[in-house]
Amino acid sequence: MKRPLLVIYKEIIQSTAFWGISLLLYACASGEAEPSPEADEDNPETAETGENDDDAKQTLVDIVNYARLNASGTATELFPWPREALDSASTIRDERPDTSWKIPEGSPSMLQIDFQPWLQAEASLKSVRLQFSGAVDRLRVERLEACRGKVLQTIEREELLPVLGFSGEKAGCLQIYVHTSGPAQLEELEIMAWVPETALWNTQNETSTGPNHPKSGVIEGFYGVPWSWTERMRMIDLLCDGGLGTYLYAPKWDPIHREQWREIYSEEEREHFKELISYASERGVMFSFGISPFLDFDTHSEDDYAILAAKTEGFLAMGAQSVTLLADDIEFALDTPVDADMGTLHTDIANRLLNDMKTVNPDIQLDFVPTVYSDDRVTSFDEGMAYLEALQSLDSTIGVYWTGPGTSNARMTAEEMHTFTEAVGRKPIIWDNFWANDGGDGFTGRIPLGAFSGRDALLVETVSGILHNPSIQGALSRLTLGTFLEYLHDPIAYNPNKARESAVNREMTFRIGTESDSTSDQEAVLFLMKLFDGDAQTQPGSREMETRIDSLTRSLRDDAACLEDASLLLPLFSRMSVLESEIHHSGLATDIVDELVFPLEKIRYEGEAGIALLKALVRKLEGEPADTELQRAEEALAKSNTNRFIFSNGKLHELFETVSDLVPLTHGGKVLQATTLDPECQTRNEWKWVPFAEDCRMHVFGLSGAEIENGQITWHPLHSGSYRVSAVCIMEGCPPSLGEITAEFVCETPGE
Ligand code: GDL
C-alpha cells in the first residue's frame, strides 16, 4: 500500500521545548482524505482514469473505505453481543483477514453501502466483488441513487458468482440482501468505481515543527483487538500534529508481540511495519517496537536470548530506532516470585540487549516496562521494592515505564513520582492508563471520551515523558489524546473544555466529506464527547443528563410544579435519538463512525426512552394516564438493555421508576401534538416543514444546517439518503407543555 505524499519536507532550525529540541519541519498529514489501499498511482489497474460527464478528472478505486456501512443486524459466534472489532460489517475494511461481518441467521439480512455522505453525488460503478463464507443461499443487490430510495437496478443471484460487472452505471447507494440458511459471513467486499480524483485527496497540507515532546505519545498496549494499520498511521498524524514524538507498539493481543514472541511476523506484516516505521520517522515520531518475552523466557539456555536479539535486530533493519522490552502482567504465568532476583534478571537481559543492539545502531534507544509498574504493585508483591531497586543497575539511558499510584489513576501528582525516582535512580516515563477500557478485554462496552484531567501541572517536570495507553477504539482515541496534547502544551493553563474543542478541531483533518461544512460535524463530535464523558475510573455518561434527571426527580418529590429540567432534557433526548443519523450523514472519518455503530444504537434507544418518559410525565401532570408513553419507554429501555455499551449507569431506568410511580395530578401543561410530515424531499430544493401548530420554542436535530423561523424548519439537503429527524416544541409554563416528533424520510436527486 503506497500513500503518496503531497508535501515536501524542509529542514529548518526550530525552537526548544521543555523536553527536547526539534530541528526539522515535518509534514504531519499526507493530505489524504481517507487512505485507500487501492488508490495507487503506480498501479495501472487503479490509476486508470475514465471519461465521465462530470468535469472533474475521474479515477478508478475501491470505494469501500469511503462508504458508510450499515448492517440490518450482526450475529456473534461466541458471546451474547456482537463485538464491533470482530463481527460488525465494518470488519470487511479493517485490514484483518480473520474478521468478517457475521450475518444473522434467518433471511434476509441487509447491508447498506452509502456513498452519498462522502461524495455528495453518485459513483460510476465498474464492479462489485463479494466474498462470503458459510450458508449463503441467495443474494440480491440493489443499485440506488439514495439509500432506501427508488431502486434503479436489481440483480438477483441464485448462484453466488463473486464478481458483478457494471459499465459505469451510477450509484449513490448499494443495498445487498443476503439470504442465509445457517451461520454465514461476509469476508470481503470490493467496489471498484470511478470517482472524482478530488474526492480522494484533501489539499490541506499540515506541517509541524517536530516533536516538542519527543518522549511523550501513545502506547498501543491494551488487551483486545489491536488497531488497524490505518488507525496507527492516523494516530501518528495526530502525534505529529500535536508535537508528540513516540509511538510504542505493544498490543497484548498480538501473539507475536507476547504469547508467541519467538515467532516472526509474516512477510506482509513486515511490509506493514516497514511502512509504518518510515511513515512515523518522516513525521518526527519515534516508532518503538515492543516485545514482551517474559511470560516464558528460558534463562537457563542461550536460545531464548538469541531469538530475542535476532528479532529486535530484524526491527532495527526495518528502520526502528527504539525498542521496548516489556515485563508487565507476567507474574501469573511464573513459578518464581517477583523479587530482587527477577529484577536483576530483567536488568541483565535489558543491558545485554542494549549493548548488542548498539553494535548495529549506536543510537538505538531501549526502554523497559517492569513487572512492578505502580505503587500498588510495590506493596502487592512481598518483594516489590526489592525488584524495583534492582532496576537501578539498568543502563542509565534505559527509560523505565511507570503507571503511577495504581494501574489507572483519576489523579497523579509530581510528589507521587518520588518513590519510583529514588528506587530506580531516574525519572519514570509515565504509562498512563487514564482512558484504558480493556478490563475484560474490552468486552464491557465503555467508550470513555472524557477530556484529560487530574494530573497536576508539575507532573511534567518530574517525569521524562508521558505516554497514553488509551482505549481499544483507535479512532475514538484520537479525540481523547487530542485533549492530552493541550495539557502537554501548557499544563498550567490547561482547560478541559477548551481542550475538548481543540481535539474536535484536530479530528476534522480526517474527514471524508470534504464538500460539507465542518461546523456541524464539530458540534456533533462535541456532543458525542459529552455524552460519553468518562475515563477508566468514571463510567461514561452524560453528566448534564444525570444532573437534570436528579433535579427533576427532586422537584417531583418536593411537588414543585415548575419542572424546568423537563424542558431542558427534551432537546437533549431528541438529539440523542437521531445522533446516529446525524453522524451517518456527517463528513467524519469512516473509522470513527464504524466504532460508534453499537454505542450510537444505545444512545438512540436511551433518547427514545427519555422522550417517551417526558411525554408520560406531562400526561400525568395533565391528570391523564400515561400507559402508552410508559410502554414505549419500557420497550426502548428493553432494547437499550440488549446493547452492551454503558451509558450513564441506568439513569433513564431511575427516571422510568419515578415517572411510573407518579400519581396523575392536575398541574396543567400538556403534550403538544405534531403535524404529519410531508415526505417529499429533493436535494436540489429547500425542504420545509412546520412540525407544530403552536407558537413554541422549537429545536430540530438530525438535519445539519437546518434553520427554524416562525415555527418552520428550512433545510438544504446536502446529499441524497435516508434521514431521521427529531423536532421538539416547548411552551414554558409551570409545568411546561412539551411536544416531540421523530420522522424518517428519504431525499433523492431526481434524474435528468
Ligand atoms: C495493565 C497493562 C496494560 C493494560 C492496562 C489496563 C500496564 C503497564 N500493563 O496493567 O496492558 O492495558 O493494565 O487494563 O499498564
Boltz pocket constraint, residues with backbone or C-beta under 6 A from the ligand:
constraints:
  - pocket:
      binder: B
      contacts: [[A, 221], [A, 222], [A, 223], [A, 250], [A, 252], [A, 328], [A, 329], [A, 369], [A, 370], [A, 373], [A, 403], [A, 407], [A, 431], [A, 433], [A, 436], [A, 437], [A, 438], [A, 439], [A, 469]]
      max_distance: 6.0
